[in-house]
């Protein structure tokens, strides 16, 4: 099942639905996506919705972003004169993002005034569906409701200044609309997280991509690590980190105003957005 959050001309606010082909069907649930997931995805009386507009599929409880693709680091670290830390191979470390200001498919990507080098990051994200604490690797994926695409935007010039401090990322990733999710959440029974093709295109040109089979840290290991002494709850989101070739910094290329960014994941769909204007 491909679940979505949508709005329609009917004016009933944001509603939970699912996709039947390209058509949106209301799921007959009064509540947001996180409540829907927490309730066990109880689809009620359904109805087709004309002229529905997809929004971010959920406002996550939390956003945790990992670094799972060694290829991405190999593309970036040498240019910085650094080697990949040995600790990275042992620990699926993460940072937390902004869950309250996520945007969704076709929303304009806002350009913060303090950066000249805006960059995209192609990621796969897992949405927690069942609570758990001290989860074991054997049953980690049983706690996943589904998967979506995550465009984790970065202000690369700001990031270069923050990294030496050893904190963050801070303002390099911290502005309204810096996290894009969508276009839907595909339930875990429909995709294999170990074999999903990921690709990013800018203005129709392929800039990069990878398969999740190349992840050094799996979603199982991420869930195990994050759940140590901590209850993970429905609606929390864990990101894979940038797929190999999934960012402009790996190519020395940057986004420009009016660029169309398309991120595609096999079995999930395409997350499409246009970059907004750069403030003077």
Secondary structure, 3 states (H helix, E strand, C coil): CEEEEEECCCCCCCEEEEEECCEEEECCCCCCHHHHHHCCCCCCCCEEECCCEEECCCCCCCEEEECCEHHHHHHHCHHHCCCCCHHHHHCCCEEECCCCCCECCCCEECCCCCCCCEECEEEEEEEECCCEECCCHHHHHHHEEEEEEEEECEEHHHHHHHHCCCCCCCCCCCCCCCEEEEEEEEEHHHCCCCCCEEEEEECCEEEEEEEHHHECCCHHHHHHHHCCCCEECCCCEEECCCCCCCEHHHCCCCCCCCCEEEEEECCCEEEEEEECCCCC
